[in-house]
Amino acid sequence: MRAYNRFHRHLGSGAPAGAKTSAVGFAFVGGLMVALVKTAAAVLTGSASMGAEAVHSWVASVNEGFLVAAYLAARRPADAAHPLGHGRESYVWSLFASIGMFIVGAEVGIWRGLRQLGSSEGTAHYGFGYLVIAGALAFQGLSFVQALRFVRERAAEREQGIFRHVFESSDSQLRAVVTDDFLALAGLVVAGLGMGLHQLSGRVAWDALGSILIGLLMGVAGLILVNLNRRYLAGMPIAPERAALAVRLMKQAPEIARVTYFFAEYVGPDQVLVLARVVLAGEHDQAELARILRGLEQRIMENKAVVRAVLTLALPEEEGLG
Protein backbone atom coordinates (compact mmCIF):
# COMPACT_ATOMS: atom_id res chain seq x y z
CA MET A 1 0.00 0.00 0.00
CA ARG A 2 2.97 2.36 0.41
CA ALA A 3 3.33 2.59 -3.35
CA TYR A 4 -0.35 3.44 -3.71
CA ASN A 5 -0.10 6.08 -1.00
CA ARG A 6 2.74 7.74 -2.90
CA PHE A 7 0.72 7.40 -6.13
CA HIS A 8 -2.17 9.25 -4.49
CA ARG A 9 0.05 11.99 -3.07
CA HIS A 10 1.69 12.81 -6.40
CA LEU A 11 -1.43 12.45 -8.54
CA GLY A 12 -3.41 14.77 -6.27
CA SER A 13 -5.30 14.23 -3.07
CA GLY A 14 -8.00 16.85 -3.50
CA ALA A 15 -8.40 20.13 -1.68
CA PRO A 16 -10.08 20.27 1.70
CA ALA A 17 -13.58 21.65 1.04
CA GLY A 18 -13.58 23.84 4.13
CA ALA A 19 -10.28 25.51 3.30
CA LYS A 20 -11.30 26.28 -0.26
CA THR A 21 -14.71 27.58 0.82
CA SER A 22 -13.03 29.80 3.41
CA ALA A 23 -10.62 31.28 0.86
CA VAL A 24 -13.32 32.01 -1.73
CA GLY A 25 -15.85 33.22 0.86
CA PHE A 26 -13.38 35.57 2.52
CA ALA A 27 -12.42 37.07 -0.84
CA PHE A 28 -16.08 37.47 -1.88
CA VAL A 29 -17.41 39.25 1.22
CA GLY A 30 -14.33 41.41 1.65
CA GLY A 31 -14.22 42.21 -2.06
CA LEU A 32 -17.73 43.66 -1.98
CA MET A 33 -16.82 45.97 0.89
CA VAL A 34 -13.62 47.10 -0.82
CA ALA A 35 -15.49 47.73 -4.09
CA LEU A 36 -17.99 49.99 -2.35
CA VAL A 37 -15.29 52.04 -0.63
CA LYS A 38 -13.20 52.33 -3.81
CA THR A 39 -16.25 53.51 -5.74
CA ALA A 40 -16.90 56.21 -3.17
CA ALA A 41 -13.25 57.28 -3.33
CA ALA A 42 -13.34 57.36 -7.15
CA VAL A 43 -16.44 59.58 -7.13
CA LEU A 44 -15.07 61.95 -4.48
CA THR A 45 -11.57 62.28 -5.94
CA GLY A 46 -12.34 62.00 -9.65
CA SER A 47 -9.23 59.84 -10.04
CA ALA A 48 -9.16 57.68 -13.17
CA SER A 49 -6.78 55.25 -11.47
CA MET A 50 -9.09 54.86 -8.50
CA GLY A 51 -12.02 54.48 -10.88
CA ALA A 52 -10.21 51.65 -12.69
CA GLU A 53 -9.48 50.00 -9.35
CA ALA A 54 -13.15 50.32 -8.36
CA VAL A 55 -14.15 48.62 -11.63
CA HIS A 56 -11.57 45.93 -10.97
CA SER A 57 -13.06 45.27 -7.54
CA TRP A 58 -16.61 45.02 -8.93
CA VAL A 59 -15.43 42.67 -11.67
CA ALA A 60 -13.60 40.59 -9.05
CA SER A 61 -16.75 40.44 -6.91
CA VAL A 62 -18.82 39.20 -9.85
CA ASN A 63 -16.07 36.72 -10.64
CA GLU A 64 -16.30 35.39 -7.09
CA GLY A 65 -19.95 34.59 -7.79
CA PHE A 66 -18.86 32.63 -10.87
CA LEU A 67 -16.24 30.84 -8.76
CA VAL A 68 -18.85 29.83 -6.19
CA ALA A 69 -20.96 28.44 -9.04
CA ALA A 70 -17.87 26.62 -10.34
CA TYR A 71 -17.18 25.17 -6.89
CA LEU A 72 -20.76 23.95 -6.47
CA ALA A 73 -20.79 22.47 -9.98
CA ALA A 74 -17.57 20.54 -9.36
CA ARG A 75 -18.96 19.03 -6.14
CA ARG A 76 -22.10 17.60 -7.75
CA PRO A 77 -21.93 13.79 -7.57
CA ALA A 78 -21.61 11.61 -10.63
CA ASP A 79 -24.79 10.16 -12.12
CA ALA A 80 -25.79 7.87 -14.98
CA ALA A 81 -25.54 10.70 -17.52
CA HIS A 82 -22.27 12.01 -16.08
CA PRO A 83 -20.25 9.02 -14.86
CA LEU A 84 -17.14 11.21 -14.51
CA GLY A 85 -18.96 13.84 -12.47
CA HIS A 86 -19.52 17.50 -13.30
CA GLY A 87 -16.00 18.78 -12.70
CA ARG A 88 -15.48 20.19 -16.19
CA GLU A 89 -18.49 22.45 -15.72
CA SER A 90 -16.42 24.39 -13.20
CA TYR A 91 -14.09 25.44 -16.03
CA VAL A 92 -17.06 26.91 -17.91
CA TRP A 93 -17.93 29.21 -14.99
CA SER A 94 -14.27 30.07 -14.50
CA LEU A 95 -14.05 30.87 -18.23
CA PHE A 96 -16.94 33.34 -17.84
CA ALA A 97 -15.07 35.03 -14.99
CA SER A 98 -11.89 35.27 -17.07
CA ILE A 99 -13.72 36.76 -20.04
CA GLY A 100 -15.37 39.30 -17.74
CA MET A 101 -12.00 40.35 -16.35
CA PHE A 102 -10.58 40.77 -19.83
CA ILE A 103 -13.46 42.63 -21.50
CA VAL A 104 -14.98 44.76 -18.74
CA GLY A 105 -11.89 45.52 -16.69
CA ALA A 106 -9.51 46.17 -19.56
CA GLU A 107 -12.00 48.16 -21.61
CA VAL A 108 -13.17 50.41 -18.78
CA GLY A 109 -9.68 50.96 -17.35
CA ILE A 110 -8.06 51.76 -20.69
CA TRP A 111 -11.01 53.77 -22.01
CA ARG A 112 -11.31 55.90 -18.87
CA GLY A 113 -7.55 56.51 -18.83
CA LEU A 114 -7.44 57.53 -22.50
CA ARG A 115 -10.38 59.87 -22.00
CA GLN A 116 -8.70 61.56 -19.05
CA LEU A 117 -5.30 61.62 -20.78
CA GLY A 118 -6.33 64.65 -22.80
CA SER A 119 -8.16 66.33 -19.94
CA SER A 120 -7.00 69.72 -18.71
CA GLU A 121 -8.28 69.14 -15.18
CA GLY A 122 -5.54 69.68 -12.65
CA THR A 123 -7.32 69.19 -9.33
CA ALA A 124 -5.89 66.46 -7.17
CA HIS A 125 -7.61 66.26 -3.77
CA TYR A 126 -6.68 62.70 -3.01
CA GLY A 127 -6.62 62.59 0.79
CA PHE A 128 -9.58 60.23 1.06
CA GLY A 129 -8.22 58.20 -1.84
CA TYR A 130 -4.94 57.58 -0.05
CA LEU A 131 -6.82 56.40 3.05
CA VAL A 132 -8.85 53.99 0.95
CA ILE A 133 -5.70 52.66 -0.75
CA ALA A 134 -4.00 52.12 2.61
CA GLY A 135 -7.00 50.25 4.01
CA ALA A 136 -7.49 48.22 0.84
CA LEU A 137 -3.80 47.28 0.78
CA ALA A 138 -4.12 45.94 4.33
CA PHE A 139 -7.22 43.91 3.49
CA GLN A 140 -5.98 42.61 0.14
CA GLY A 141 -2.64 41.77 1.70
CA LEU A 142 -4.41 39.67 4.34
CA SER A 143 -6.49 37.92 1.68
CA PHE A 144 -3.40 37.32 -0.46
CA VAL A 145 -1.45 35.87 2.48
CA GLN A 146 -4.33 33.53 3.29
CA ALA A 147 -4.51 32.35 -0.32
CA LEU A 148 -0.71 31.88 -0.48
CA ARG A 149 -0.74 29.87 2.74
CA PHE A 150 -3.30 27.50 1.23
CA VAL A 151 -1.34 27.31 -2.06
CA ARG A 152 1.91 26.63 -0.20
CA GLU A 153 0.36 23.61 1.54
CA ARG A 154 -1.01 22.27 -1.73
CA ALA A 155 2.28 22.88 -3.56
CA ALA A 156 4.26 21.11 -0.82
CA GLU A 157 2.09 18.00 -1.22
CA ARG A 158 3.07 17.87 -4.89
CA GLU A 159 6.68 18.96 -4.32
CA GLN A 160 6.17 22.10 -6.43
CA GLY A 161 6.93 25.77 -6.02
CA ILE A 162 4.07 28.17 -5.29
CA PHE A 163 4.27 29.97 -8.65
CA ARG A 164 4.36 26.74 -10.63
CA HIS A 165 1.48 25.25 -8.68
CA VAL A 166 -0.76 28.28 -9.25
CA PHE A 167 -0.38 28.08 -13.03
CA GLU A 168 -0.31 24.28 -13.33
CA SER A 169 -3.04 23.47 -10.83
CA SER A 170 -6.27 22.01 -12.18
CA ASP A 171 -8.12 24.09 -9.57
CA SER A 172 -9.25 27.09 -11.61
CA GLN A 173 -11.03 28.66 -8.63
CA LEU A 174 -7.89 28.78 -6.53
CA ARG A 175 -5.89 30.20 -9.44
CA ALA A 176 -8.48 32.93 -9.98
CA VAL A 177 -8.53 33.92 -6.30
CA VAL A 178 -4.74 34.19 -6.13
CA THR A 179 -4.61 36.12 -9.42
CA ASP A 180 -7.35 38.54 -8.34
CA ASP A 181 -5.63 39.22 -5.02
CA PHE A 182 -2.28 39.82 -6.73
CA LEU A 183 -3.86 42.13 -9.32
CA ALA A 184 -5.66 44.02 -6.57
CA LEU A 185 -2.38 44.66 -4.75
CA ALA A 186 -0.59 45.67 -7.95
CA GLY A 187 -3.51 47.88 -9.00
CA LEU A 188 -3.60 49.66 -5.65
CA VAL A 189 0.11 50.42 -5.89
CA VAL A 190 -0.30 51.72 -9.45
CA ALA A 191 -3.32 53.82 -8.45
CA GLY A 192 -1.42 55.30 -5.50
CA LEU A 193 1.56 56.16 -7.70
CA GLY A 194 -0.65 57.68 -10.38
CA MET A 195 -2.50 59.83 -7.87
CA GLY A 196 0.72 60.84 -6.10
CA LEU A 197 2.54 61.81 -9.30
CA HIS A 198 -0.50 63.76 -10.44
CA GLN A 199 -0.57 65.62 -7.16
CA LEU A 200 3.16 66.35 -7.21
CA SER A 201 3.43 67.40 -10.86
CA GLY A 202 -0.03 68.81 -11.43
CA ARG A 203 -0.25 66.70 -14.61
CA VAL A 204 -3.40 64.61 -14.85
CA ALA A 205 -1.64 62.37 -17.39
CA TRP A 206 0.00 60.41 -14.54
CA ASP A 207 -3.38 59.48 -13.10
CA ALA A 208 -4.66 58.60 -16.57
CA LEU A 209 -1.62 56.39 -17.24
CA GLY A 210 -2.28 54.61 -13.96
CA SER A 211 -5.80 53.77 -15.14
CA ILE A 212 -4.48 52.51 -18.49
CA LEU A 213 -1.85 50.34 -16.79
CA ILE A 214 -4.45 48.80 -14.47
CA GLY A 215 -6.63 48.04 -17.49
CA LEU A 216 -3.68 46.41 -19.28
CA LEU A 217 -2.88 44.28 -16.23
CA MET A 218 -6.46 43.05 -16.09
CA GLY A 219 -6.53 42.39 -19.82
CA VAL A 220 -3.32 40.33 -19.82
CA ALA A 221 -4.37 38.37 -16.72
CA GLY A 222 -7.80 37.74 -18.22
CA LEU A 223 -6.28 36.38 -21.44
CA ILE A 224 -3.96 34.07 -19.51
CA LEU A 225 -6.85 32.69 -17.44
CA VAL A 226 -9.06 32.31 -20.53
CA ASN A 227 -6.35 30.23 -22.20
CA LEU A 228 -5.81 28.02 -19.14
CA ASN A 229 -9.54 27.34 -18.72
CA ARG A 230 -9.81 26.61 -22.44
CA ARG A 231 -7.05 24.02 -22.18
CA TYR A 232 -8.71 22.25 -19.27
CA LEU A 233 -12.07 22.26 -21.03
CA ALA A 234 -10.47 20.73 -24.12
CA GLY A 235 -8.81 18.04 -21.99
CA MET A 236 -5.60 18.40 -20.02
CA PRO A 237 -3.49 15.30 -19.24
CA ILE A 238 -1.39 15.23 -16.11
CA ALA A 239 2.24 16.32 -16.49
CA PRO A 240 4.50 13.74 -18.21
CA GLU A 241 6.84 13.46 -15.21
CA ARG A 242 3.90 12.69 -12.93
CA ALA A 243 2.53 10.15 -15.39
CA ALA A 244 5.94 8.46 -15.48
CA LEU A 245 6.06 8.45 -11.68
CA ALA A 246 2.56 6.98 -11.51
CA VAL A 247 3.61 4.17 -13.86
CA ARG A 248 6.67 3.36 -11.73
CA LEU A 249 4.56 3.24 -8.59
CA MET A 250 1.87 1.08 -10.19
CA LYS A 251 4.54 -1.43 -11.23
CA GLN A 252 5.42 -1.87 -7.56
CA ALA A 253 2.06 -3.57 -6.97
CA PRO A 254 2.70 -7.33 -6.69
CA GLU A 255 -0.25 -8.12 -8.96
CA ILE A 256 1.17 -6.11 -11.88
CA ALA A 257 3.98 -7.53 -14.00
CA ARG A 258 4.20 -4.49 -16.28
CA VAL A 259 2.24 -1.48 -17.47
CA THR A 260 2.01 -1.13 -21.25
CA TYR A 261 -0.20 1.96 -21.45
CA PHE A 262 -1.05 4.79 -19.06
CA PHE A 263 -3.12 7.93 -19.48
CA ALA A 264 -4.54 10.29 -16.87
CA GLU A 265 -6.59 13.40 -17.65
CA TYR A 266 -8.11 16.09 -15.47
CA VAL A 267 -11.91 16.03 -15.59
CA GLY A 268 -12.34 18.73 -12.94
CA PRO A 269 -10.50 20.54 -10.14
CA ASP A 270 -8.22 17.88 -8.62
CA GLN A 271 -10.32 15.21 -10.35
CA VAL A 272 -8.56 12.71 -12.57
CA LEU A 273 -9.58 9.92 -14.94
CA VAL A 274 -6.98 7.12 -15.07
CA LEU A 275 -6.74 4.63 -17.95
CA ALA A 276 -4.13 1.86 -18.08
CA ARG A 277 -3.33 -1.47 -19.71
CA VAL A 278 -1.45 -3.97 -17.58
CA VAL A 279 -0.01 -7.46 -17.69
CA LEU A 280 -0.82 -9.32 -14.49
CA ALA A 281 1.65 -11.59 -12.76
CA GLY A 282 0.84 -15.29 -12.62
CA GLU A 283 -1.76 -17.46 -14.31
CA HIS A 284 -5.44 -16.78 -13.63
CA ASP A 285 -8.80 -17.78 -15.05
CA GLN A 286 -11.17 -15.17 -16.46
CA ALA A 287 -13.16 -14.65 -13.27
CA GLU A 288 -10.03 -14.25 -11.20
CA LEU A 289 -8.54 -11.79 -13.70
CA ALA A 290 -11.67 -9.67 -13.49
CA ARG A 291 -11.59 -9.68 -9.69
CA ILE A 292 -7.91 -8.65 -9.62
CA LEU A 293 -8.49 -5.80 -12.07
CA ARG A 294 -11.52 -4.52 -10.14
CA GLY A 295 -9.55 -4.70 -6.92
CA LEU A 296 -6.71 -2.66 -8.41
CA GLU A 297 -9.18 -0.09 -9.73
CA GLN A 298 -10.82 0.25 -6.32
CA ARG A 299 -7.47 0.72 -4.62
CA ILE A 300 -6.57 3.50 -7.04
CA MET A 301 -9.97 5.15 -6.59
CA GLU A 302 -9.51 5.26 -2.84
CA ASN A 303 -7.89 8.57 -3.63
CA LYS A 304 -10.66 11.20 -3.82
CA ALA A 305 -8.94 12.83 -6.78
CA VAL A 306 -9.41 9.74 -8.97
CA VAL A 307 -13.04 9.81 -10.09
CA ARG A 308 -12.61 6.73 -12.25
CA ALA A 309 -9.83 4.21 -12.86
CA VAL A 310 -10.17 1.78 -15.75
CA LEU A 311 -7.62 -1.03 -16.09
CA THR A 312 -7.63 -3.48 -18.97
CA LEU A 313 -5.47 -6.45 -19.86
CA ALA A 314 -2.61 -5.94 -22.25
CA LEU A 315 -1.47 -8.46 -24.82
CA PRO A 316 1.37 -10.65 -23.52
CA GLU A 317 3.69 -9.44 -26.27
CA GLU A 318 3.18 -5.73 -25.51
CA GLU A 319 6.24 -3.98 -24.14
CA GLY A 320 6.10 -2.31 -20.78
CA LEU A 321 6.45 1.45 -20.28
CA GLY A 322 9.68 2.81 -18.87
C-alpha positions in Angstrom: 0.0 0.0 0.0 3.0 2.4 0.4 3.3 2.6 -3.4 -0.3 3.4 -3.7 -0.1 6.1 -1.0 2.7 7.7 -2.9 0.7 7.4 -6.1 -2.2 9.2 -4.5 0.0 12.0 -3.1 1.7 12.8 -6.4 -1.4 12.4 -8.5 -3.4 14.8 -6.3 -5.3 14.2 -3.1 -8.0 16.9 -3.5 -8.4 20.1 -1.7 -10.1 20.3 1.7 -13.6 21.6 1.0 -13.6 23.8 4.1 -10.3 25.5 3.3 -11.3 26.3 -0.3 -14.7 27.6 0.8 -13.0 29.8 3.4 -10.6 31.3 0.9 -13.3 32.0 -1.7 -15.9 33.2 0.9 -13.4 35.6 2.5 -12.4 37.1 -0.8 -16.1 37.5 -1.9 -17.4 39.2 1.2 -14.3 41.4 1.7 -14.2 42.2 -2.1 -17.7 43.7 -2.0 -16.8 46.0 0.9 -13.6 47.1 -0.8 -15.5 47.7 -4.1 -18.0 50.0 -2.3 -15.3 52.0 -0.6 -13.2 52.3 -3.8 -16.2 53.5 -5.7 -16.9 56.2 -3.2 -13.3 57.3 -3.3 -13.3 57.4 -7.2 -16.4 59.6 -7.1 -15.1 62.0 -4.5 -11.6 62.3 -5.9 -12.3 62.0 -9.6 -9.2 59.8 -10.0 -9.2 57.7 -13.2 -6.8 55.2 -11.5 -9.1 54.9 -8.5 -12.0 54.5 -10.9 -10.2 51.7 -12.7 -9.5 50.0 -9.4 -13.1 50.3 -8.4 -14.1 48.6 -11.6 -11.6 45.9 -11.0 -13.1 45.3 -7.5 -16.6 45.0 -8.9 -15.4 42.7 -11.7 -13.6 40.6 -9.1 -16.8 40.4 -6.9 -18.8 39.2 -9.8 -16.1 36.7 -10.6 -16.3 35.4 -7.1 -19.9 34.6 -7.8 -18.9 32.6 -10.9 -16.2 30.8 -8.8 -18.9 29.8 -6.2 -21.0 28.4 -9.0 -17.9 26.6 -10.3 -17.2 25.2 -6.9 -20.8 24.0 -6.5 -20.8 22.5 -10.0 -17.6 20.5 -9.4 -19.0 19.0 -6.1 -22.1 17.6 -7.7 -21.9 13.8 -7.6 -21.6 11.6 -10.6 -24.8 10.2 -12.1 -25.8 7.9 -15.0 -25.5 10.7 -17.5 -22.3 12.0 -16.1 -20.2 9.0 -14.9 -17.1 11.2 -14.5 -19.0 13.8 -12.5 -19.5 17.5 -13.3 -16.0 18.8 -12.7 -15.5 20.2 -16.2 -18.5 22.5 -15.7 -16.4 24.4 -13.2 -14.1 25.4 -16.0 -17.1 26.9 -17.9 -17.9 29.2 -15.0 -14.3 30.1 -14.5 -14.1 30.9 -18.2 -16.9 33.3 -17.8 -15.1 35.0 -15.0 -11.9 35.3 -17.1 -13.7 36.8 -20.0 -15.4 39.3 -17.7 -12.0 40.4 -16.4 -10.6 40.8 -19.8 -13.5 42.6 -21.5 -15.0 44.8 -18.7 -11.9 45.5 -16.7 -9.5 46.2 -19.6 -12.0 48.2 -21.6 -13.2 50.4 -18.8 -9.7 51.0 -17.3 -8.1 51.8 -20.7 -11.0 53.8 -22.0 -11.3 55.9 -18.9 -7.6 56.5 -18.8 -7.4 57.5 -22.5 -10.4 59.9 -22.0 -8.7 61.6 -19.0 -5.3 61.6 -20.8 -6.3 64.6 -22.8 -8.2 66.3 -19.9 -7.0 69.7 -18.7 -8.3 69.1 -15.2 -5.5 69.7 -12.6 -7.3 69.2 -9.3 -5.9 66.5 -7.2 -7.6 66.3 -3.8 -6.7 62.7 -3.0 -6.6 62.6 0.8 -9.6 60.2 1.1 -8.2 58.2 -1.8 -4.9 57.6 0.0 -6.8 56.4 3.1 -8.8 54.0 0.9 -5.7 52.7 -0.8 -4.0 52.1 2.6 -7.0 50.3 4.0 -7.5 48.2 0.8 -3.8 47.3 0.8 -4.1 45.9 4.3 -7.2 43.9 3.5 -6.0 42.6 0.1 -2.6 41.8 1.7 -4.4 39.7 4.3 -6.5 37.9 1.7 -3.4 37.3 -0.5 -1.5 35.9 2.5 -4.3 33.5 3.3 -4.5 32.4 -0.3 -0.7 31.9 -0.5 -0.7 29.9 2.7 -3.3 27.5 1.2 -1.3 27.3 -2.1 1.9 26.6 -0.2 0.4 23.6 1.5 -1.0 22.3 -1.7 2.3 22.9 -3.6 4.3 21.1 -0.8 2.1 18.0 -1.2 3.1 17.9 -4.9 6.7 19.0 -4.3 6.2 22.1 -6.4 6.9 25.8 -6.0 4.1 28.2 -5.3 4.3 30.0 -8.6 4.4 26.7 -10.6 1.5 25.2 -8.7 -0.8 28.3 -9.3 -0.4 28.1 -13.0 -0.3 24.3 -13.3 -3.0 23.5 -10.8 -6.3 22.0 -12.2 -8.1 24.1 -9.6 -9.2 27.1 -11.6 -11.0 28.7 -8.6 -7.9 28.8 -6.5 -5.9 30.2 -9.4 -8.5 32.9 -10.0 -8.5 33.9 -6.3 -4.7 34.2 -6.1 -4.6 36.1 -9.4 -7.3 38.5 -8.3 -5.6 39.2 -5.0 -2.3 39.8 -6.7 -3.9 42.1 -9.3 -5.7 44.0 -6.6 -2.4 44.7 -4.7 -0.6 45.7 -7.9 -3.5 47.9 -9.0 -3.6 49.7 -5.7 0.1 50.4 -5.9 -0.3 51.7 -9.4 -3.3 53.8 -8.5 -1.4 55.3 -5.5 1.6 56.2 -7.7 -0.6 57.7 -10.4 -2.5 59.8 -7.9 0.7 60.8 -6.1 2.5 61.8 -9.3 -0.5 63.8 -10.4 -0.6 65.6 -7.2 3.2 66.4 -7.2 3.4 67.4 -10.9 0.0 68.8 -11.4 -0.2 66.7 -14.6 -3.4 64.6 -14.8 -1.6 62.4 -17.4 0.0 60.4 -14.5 -3.4 59.5 -13.1 -4.7 58.6 -16.6 -1.6 56.4 -17.2 -2.3 54.6 -14.0 -5.8 53.8 -15.1 -4.5 52.5 -18.5 -1.9 50.3 -16.8 -4.5 48.8 -14.5 -6.6 48.0 -17.5 -3.7 46.4 -19.3 -2.9 44.3 -16.2 -6.5 43.0 -16.1 -6.5 42.4 -19.8 -3.3 40.3 -19.8 -4.4 38.4 -16.7 -7.8 37.7 -18.2 -6.3 36.4 -21.4 -4.0 34.1 -19.5 -6.9 32.7 -17.4 -9.1 32.3 -20.5 -6.3 30.2 -22.2 -5.8 28.0 -19.1 -9.5 27.3 -18.7 -9.8 26.6 -22.4 -7.0 24.0 -22.2 -8.7 22.2 -19.3 -12.1 22.3 -21.0 -10.5 20.7 -24.1 -8.8 18.0 -22.0 -5.6 18.4 -20.0 -3.5 15.3 -19.2 -1.4 15.2 -16.1 2.2 16.3 -16.5 4.5 13.7 -18.2 6.8 13.5 -15.2 3.9 12.7 -12.9 2.5 10.2 -15.4 5.9 8.5 -15.5 6.1 8.5 -11.7 2.6 7.0 -11.5 3.6 4.2 -13.9 6.7 3.4 -11.7 4.6 3.2 -8.6 1.9 1.1 -10.2 4.5 -1.4 -11.2 5.4 -1.9 -7.6 2.1 -3.6 -7.0 2.7 -7.3 -6.7 -0.2 -8.1 -9.0 1.2 -6.1 -11.9 4.0 -7.5 -14.0 4.2 -4.5 -16.3 2.2 -1.5 -17.5 2.0 -1.1 -21.3 -0.2 2.0 -21.4 -1.1 4.8 -19.1 -3.1 7.9 -19.5 -4.5 10.3 -16.9 -6.6 13.4 -17.7 -8.1 16.1 -15.5 -11.9 16.0 -15.6 -12.3 18.7 -12.9 -10.5 20.5 -10.1 -8.2 17.9 -8.6 -10.3 15.2 -10.3 -8.6 12.7 -12.6 -9.6 9.9 -14.9 -7.0 7.1 -15.1 -6.7 4.6 -18.0 -4.1 1.9 -18.1 -3.3 -1.5 -19.7 -1.4 -4.0 -17.6 0.0 -7.5 -17.7 -0.8 -9.3 -14.5 1.6 -11.6 -12.8 0.8 -15.3 -12.6 -1.8 -17.5 -14.3 -5.4 -16.8 -13.6 -8.8 -17.8 -15.1 -11.2 -15.2 -16.5 -13.2 -14.6 -13.3 -10.0 -14.2 -11.2 -8.5 -11.8 -13.7 -11.7 -9.7 -13.5 -11.6 -9.7 -9.7 -7.9 -8.6 -9.6 -8.5 -5.8 -12.1 -11.5 -4.5 -10.1 -9.5 -4.7 -6.9 -6.7 -2.7 -8.4 -9.2 -0.1 -9.7 -10.8 0.3 -6.3 -7.5 0.7 -4.6 -6.6 3.5 -7.0 -10.0 5.2 -6.6 -9.5 5.3 -2.8 -7.9 8.6 -3.6 -10.7 11.2 -3.8 -8.9 12.8 -6.8 -9.4 9.7 -9.0 -13.0 9.8 -10.1 -12.6 6.7 -12.2 -9.8 4.2 -12.9 -10.2 1.8 -15.7 -7.6 -1.0 -16.1 -7.6 -3.5 -19.0 -5.5 -6.5 -19.9 -2.6 -5.9 -22.3 -1.5 -8.5 -24.8 1.4 -10.6 -23.5 3.7 -9.4 -26.3 3.2 -5.7 -25.5 6.2 -4.0 -24.1 6.1 -2.3 -20.8 6.5 1.4 -20.3 9.7 2.8 -18.9 
